[in-house]
Amino acid sequence: MFHHAMKTASVRQLRTEFPKVRALIEREGEVVVTERGQAAYVIKPYVAPPKKKGKPERFDYYARLIKRMPKPISAAASRAIDDLNRGDR
């Protein structure tokens, strides 16, 4: 039995009389589902989020690559590294 004033339905009614429960959801907006006489769940219609208009933003993979690359070293630091690698030759 449906309780229209309370907008509730039992788990058994979901299994056996789903078209009637669905009509109740559409009419009332939401239905409280009871399990063993205790309120357990709320069922309401799904509302899709609004779609964004226009083209989706393109991801800039090149900018991400440049951002993650190591920074170049100065000419003086490069000469210092070369001098260290030469040793006593």
KOLMAR-794463 format. One record per atom (N, C-alpha, C): residue number from 0; atom name; x negated, y negated, z. Coordinates in steps of 0.05 Angstrom, whole numbers. Atoms other than C-alpha are relative to their C-alpha. Layout:
# residues N
+-----+------+--------+--------+--------+
: pos : site :   east :  north :     up :
+-----+------+--------+--------+--------+
: NUM :   CA :      X :      Y :      Z :
...
+-----+------+--------+--------+--------+
# end
This chain:
# residues 89
+-----+------+--------+--------+--------+
: pos : site :   east :  north :     up :
+-----+------+--------+--------+--------+
:   0 :    N :    -17 :     24 :      0 :
:   0 :   CA :      0 :      0 :      0 :
:   0 :    C :    -18 :    -25 :      0 :
:   1 :    N :     15 :     25 :      1 :
:   1 :   CA :    -26 :    -69 :    -18 :
:   1 :    C :     11 :    -20 :     20 :
:   2 :    N :     -9 :     21 :    -19 :
:   2 :   CA :    -24 :   -125 :     32 :
:   2 :    C :     -5 :    -26 :    -14 :
:   3 :    N :      4 :     24 :     17 :
:   3 :   CA :    -13 :   -185 :    -13 :
:   3 :    C :     -5 :    -25 :     17 :
:   4 :    N :      4 :     23 :    -16 :
:   4 :   CA :    -12 :   -235 :     44 :
:   4 :    C :    -30 :     -2 :      9 :
:   5 :    N :     28 :     -1 :     -9 :
:   5 :   CA :    -81 :   -213 :     68 :
:   5 :    C :    -20 :      4 :    -22 :
:   6 :    N :     17 :     -6 :     23 :
:   6 :   CA :   -108 :   -197 :     -1 :
:   6 :    C :    -20 :     22 :      6 :
:   7 :    N :     17 :    -23 :     -6 :
:   7 :   CA :   -136 :   -130 :     21 :
:   7 :    C :      8 :     25 :    -16 :
:   8 :    N :     -5 :    -26 :     12 :
:   8 :   CA :   -142 :    -61 :    -10 :
:   8 :    C :    -19 :     19 :     13 :
:   9 :    N :     17 :    -20 :    -12 :
:   9 :   CA :   -171 :      3 :     16 :
:   9 :    C :    -18 :     13 :    -21 :
:  10 :    N :     18 :    -13 :     18 :
:  10 :   CA :   -228 :     43 :    -13 :
:  10 :    C :     15 :     21 :    -16 :
:  11 :    N :    -16 :    -20 :     14 :
:  11 :   CA :   -178 :     98 :    -31 :
:  11 :    C :     16 :    -13 :    -23 :
:  12 :    N :    -15 :     14 :     22 :
:  12 :   CA :   -137 :     47 :    -71 :
:  12 :    C :    -19 :     -7 :    -23 :
:  13 :    N :     19 :      5 :     21 :
:  13 :   CA :   -200 :     28 :   -109 :
:  13 :    C :     -3 :     24 :    -18 :
:  14 :    N :      4 :    -24 :     15 :
:  14 :   CA :   -208 :    100 :   -129 :
:  14 :    C :     24 :      8 :    -16 :
:  15 :    N :    -24 :    -11 :     12 :
:  15 :   CA :   -136 :    117 :   -145 :
:  15 :    C :     17 :    -20 :    -16 :
:  16 :    N :    -17 :     20 :     12 :
:  16 :   CA :   -103 :     52 :   -165 :
:  16 :    C :    -16 :    -25 :     -9 :
:  17 :    N :     17 :     23 :      7 :
:  17 :   CA :   -159 :      9 :   -193 :
:  17 :    C :     13 :    -21 :    -18 :
:  18 :    N :    -13 :     21 :     16 :
:  18 :   CA :   -117 :    -25 :   -247 :
:  18 :    C :     17 :    -19 :     16 :
:  19 :    N :    -17 :     17 :    -18 :
:  19 :   CA :    -70 :    -51 :   -193 :
:  19 :    C :    -18 :    -18 :     17 :
:  20 :    N :     19 :     16 :    -16 :
:  20 :   CA :   -129 :    -74 :   -150 :
:  20 :    C :    -13 :    -22 :    -18 :
:  21 :    N :     12 :     20 :     19 :
:  21 :   CA :   -160 :   -108 :   -211 :
:  21 :    C :     19 :    -22 :     -6 :
:  22 :    N :    -20 :     21 :      4 :
:  22 :   CA :    -95 :   -145 :   -225 :
:  22 :    C :      2 :    -18 :     25 :
:  23 :    N :      0 :     16 :    -25 :
:  23 :   CA :    -95 :   -167 :   -152 :
:  23 :    C :    -24 :    -19 :      2 :
:  24 :    N :     24 :     17 :      0 :
:  24 :   CA :   -166 :   -193 :   -158 :
:  24 :    C :      3 :    -23 :    -20 :
:  25 :    N :     -4 :     21 :     20 :
:  25 :   CA :   -148 :   -231 :   -221 :
:  25 :    C :     20 :    -21 :      9 :
:  26 :    N :    -22 :     18 :    -10 :
:  26 :   CA :    -86 :   -261 :   -188 :
:  26 :    C :     -9 :    -16 :     24 :
:  27 :    N :      7 :     13 :    -26 :
:  27 :   CA :   -115 :   -277 :   -119 :
:  27 :    C :    -28 :    -13 :      0 :
:  28 :    N :     27 :     11 :      0 :
:  28 :   CA :   -187 :   -292 :   -136 :
:  28 :    C :    -21 :     18 :     14 :
:  29 :    N :     18 :    -19 :    -14 :
:  29 :   CA :   -218 :   -243 :    -86 :
:  29 :    C :     17 :     18 :     17 :
:  30 :    N :    -14 :    -20 :    -16 :
:  30 :   CA :   -197 :   -181 :    -47 :
:  30 :    C :    -20 :     11 :     20 :
:  31 :    N :     16 :    -12 :    -21 :
:  31 :   CA :   -224 :   -155 :     19 :
:  31 :    C :      6 :     30 :     -1 :
:  32 :    N :     -2 :    -29 :      1 :
:  32 :   CA :   -237 :    -80 :     15 :
:  32 :    C :     -4 :     11 :     28 :
:  33 :    N :      2 :    -11 :    -27 :
:  33 :   CA :   -224 :    -42 :     79 :
:  33 :    C :     -9 :     29 :     -1 :
:  34 :    N :      9 :    -28 :     -2 :
:  34 :   CA :   -257 :     23 :    100 :
:  34 :    C :      7 :      9 :     29 :
:  35 :    N :    -10 :    -10 :    -26 :
:  35 :   CA :   -222 :     61 :    157 :
:  35 :    C :     13 :    -23 :     16 :
:  36 :    N :    -15 :     21 :    -13 :
:  36 :   CA :   -181 :     -1 :    173 :
:  36 :    C :    -17 :    -25 :      6 :
:  37 :    N :     18 :     22 :     -6 :
:  37 :   CA :   -242 :    -47 :    180 :
:  37 :    C :     -9 :    -13 :    -26 :
:  38 :    N :      9 :     14 :     24 :
:  38 :   CA :   -260 :   -101 :    129 :
:  38 :    C :    -30 :      7 :     -5 :
:  39 :    N :     27 :    -10 :      7 :
:  39 :   CA :   -323 :    -76 :     93 :
:  39 :    C :    -12 :    -16 :    -23 :
:  40 :    N :     11 :     12 :     24 :
:  40 :   CA :   -331 :   -111 :     26 :
:  40 :    C :     19 :    -22 :    -10 :
:  41 :    N :    -17 :     20 :     14 :
:  41 :   CA :   -306 :   -171 :    -14 :
:  41 :    C :     -6 :      4 :    -30 :
:  42 :    N :      2 :     -2 :     29 :
:  42 :   CA :   -293 :   -163 :    -88 :
:  42 :    C :     11 :    -25 :    -12 :
:  43 :    N :    -10 :     23 :     14 :
:  43 :   CA :   -288 :   -224 :   -132 :
:  43 :    C :     -9 :      1 :    -29 :
:  44 :    N :      8 :     -1 :     28 :
:  44 :   CA :   -292 :   -236 :   -207 :
:  44 :    C :    -28 :    -11 :     -4 :
:  45 :    N :     26 :     10 :      7 :
:  45 :   CA :   -360 :   -246 :   -237 :
:  45 :    C :      2 :    -25 :    -17 :
:  46 :    N :      1 :     25 :     15 :
:  46 :   CA :   -374 :   -316 :   -263 :
:  46 :    C :    -29 :     -3 :    -11 :
:  47 :    N :     26 :      2 :     12 :
:  47 :   CA :   -432 :   -320 :   -312 :
:  47 :    C :    -11 :    -28 :      4 :
:  48 :    N :     12 :     27 :     -2 :
:  48 :   CA :   -482 :   -377 :   -301 :
:  48 :    C :      2 :    -14 :    -27 :
:  49 :    N :     -2 :     14 :     25 :
:  49 :   CA :   -476 :   -432 :   -352 :
:  49 :    C :    -26 :      3 :    -17 :
:  50 :    N :     23 :     -3 :     17 :
:  50 :   CA :   -522 :   -424 :   -412 :
:  50 :    C :    -13 :    -27 :     -4 :
:  51 :    N :     14 :     25 :      6 :
:  51 :   CA :   -576 :   -476 :   -424 :
:  51 :    C :      3 :     -6 :    -30 :
:  52 :    N :     -3 :      8 :     28 :
:  52 :   CA :   -566 :   -515 :   -488 :
:  52 :    C :    -27 :     -7 :    -11 :
:  53 :    N :     25 :      6 :     13 :
:  53 :   CA :   -621 :   -525 :   -538 :
:  53 :    C :    -18 :     24 :     -1 :
:  54 :    N :     19 :    -21 :      3 :
:  54 :   CA :   -682 :   -485 :   -553 :
:  54 :    C :    -13 :      6 :     28 :
:  55 :    N :     14 :     -6 :    -25 :
:  55 :   CA :   -715 :   -448 :   -495 :
:  55 :    C :    -29 :    -11 :     -2 :
:  56 :    N :     27 :     10 :      0 :
:  56 :   CA :   -782 :   -477 :   -474 :
:  56 :    C :    -20 :     22 :     -7 :
:  57 :    N :     20 :    -20 :      8 :
:  57 :   CA :   -840 :   -442 :   -506 :
:  57 :    C :    -23 :     -2 :     19 :
:  58 :    N :     22 :     -1 :    -19 :
:  58 :   CA :   -896 :   -420 :   -461 :
:  58 :    C :    -26 :     -6 :    -15 :
:  59 :    N :     25 :      8 :     13 :
:  59 :   CA :   -964 :   -451 :   -478 :
:  59 :    C :    -22 :     18 :     10 :
:  60 :    N :     20 :    -20 :     -8 :
:  60 :   CA :  -1011 :   -392 :   -475 :
:  60 :    C :    -29 :    -12 :     -3 :
:  61 :    N :     26 :     12 :      4 :
:  61 :   CA :  -1070 :   -433 :   -501 :
:  61 :    C :     -7 :    -18 :     24 :
:  62 :    N :      5 :     17 :    -23 :
:  62 :   CA :  -1064 :   -484 :   -444 :
:  62 :    C :     -6 :     17 :     24 :
:  63 :    N :      6 :    -18 :    -22 :
:  63 :   CA :  -1062 :   -427 :   -394 :
:  63 :    C :    -28 :     12 :     -2 :
:  64 :    N :     26 :    -12 :      4 :
:  64 :   CA :  -1124 :   -396 :   -425 :
:  64 :    C :    -22 :    -21 :      7 :
:  65 :    N :     20 :     21 :     -6 :
:  65 :   CA :  -1163 :   -462 :   -422 :
:  65 :    C :     -1 :     -6 :     30 :
:  66 :    N :     -1 :      5 :    -28 :
:  66 :   CA :  -1141 :   -473 :   -351 :
:  66 :    C :    -15 :     21 :     16 :
:  67 :    N :     13 :    -22 :    -15 :
:  67 :   CA :  -1168 :   -405 :   -329 :
:  67 :    C :    -29 :      5 :     -8 :
:  68 :    N :     28 :     -4 :      8 :
:  68 :   CA :  -1234 :   -409 :   -366 :
:  68 :    C :    -19 :    -14 :     19 :
:  69 :    N :     19 :     14 :    -18 :
:  69 :   CA :  -1296 :   -426 :   -326 :
:  69 :    C :     -8 :    -27 :    -13 :
:  70 :    N :      8 :     27 :      9 :
:  70 :   CA :  -1319 :   -498 :   -330 :
:  70 :    C :    -28 :      2 :    -12 :
:  71 :    N :     27 :     -1 :     11 :
:  71 :   CA :  -1380 :   -511 :   -374 :
:  71 :    C :    -20 :    -14 :     19 :
:  72 :    N :     20 :     12 :    -17 :
:  72 :   CA :  -1445 :   -527 :   -339 :
:  72 :    C :    -15 :    -22 :    -14 :
:  73 :    N :     15 :     23 :     12 :
:  73 :   CA :  -1488 :   -589 :   -350 :
:  73 :    C :    -25 :     10 :    -13 :
:  74 :    N :     25 :     -6 :     14 :
:  74 :   CA :  -1550 :   -590 :   -393 :
:  74 :    C :    -23 :      4 :     20 :
:  75 :    N :     22 :     -3 :    -21 :
:  75 :   CA :  -1595 :   -599 :   -332 :
:  75 :    C :      3 :     27 :     14 :
:  76 :    N :     -3 :    -26 :    -13 :
:  76 :   CA :  -1564 :   -538 :   -298 :
:  76 :    C :     -7 :     23 :    -18 :
:  77 :    N :      7 :    -20 :     19 :
:  77 :   CA :  -1573 :   -498 :   -361 :
:  77 :    C :    -30 :      3 :     -2 :
:  78 :    N :     29 :     -1 :      1 :
:  78 :   CA :  -1647 :   -517 :   -365 :
:  78 :    C :    -11 :     13 :     25 :
:  79 :    N :      9 :    -12 :    -25 :
:  79 :   CA :  -1656 :   -498 :   -292 :
:  79 :    C :      3 :     30 :      0 :
:  80 :    N :     -5 :    -29 :      2 :
:  80 :   CA :  -1626 :   -429 :   -304 :
:  80 :    C :    -21 :     12 :    -19 :
:  81 :    N :     19 :    -10 :     19 :
:  81 :   CA :  -1671 :   -420 :   -365 :
:  81 :    C :    -28 :      2 :     13 :
:  82 :    N :     26 :      0 :    -13 :
:  82 :   CA :  -1732 :   -439 :   -324 :
:  82 :    C :     -3 :     22 :     20 :
:  83 :    N :      1 :    -21 :    -20 :
:  83 :   CA :  -1714 :   -390 :   -269 :
:  83 :    C :     -3 :     27 :    -14 :
:  84 :    N :      1 :    -25 :     14 :
:  84 :   CA :  -1705 :   -334 :   -320 :
:  84 :    C :    -27 :      5 :    -13 :
:  85 :    N :     26 :     -3 :     13 :
:  85 :   CA :  -1773 :   -347 :   -353 :
:  85 :    C :    -20 :     12 :     18 :
:  86 :    N :     19 :    -10 :    -19 :
:  86 :   CA :  -1811 :   -332 :   -291 :
:  86 :    C :    -28 :    -12 :     -4 :
:  87 :    N :     27 :     10 :      2 :
:  87 :   CA :  -1887 :   -338 :   -293 :
:  87 :    C :    -13 :      7 :    -27 :
:  88 :    N :     11 :     -7 :     26 :
:  88 :   CA :  -1897 :   -327 :   -367 :
:  88 :    C :    -16 :    -22 :    -11 :
+-----+------+--------+--------+--------+
# end
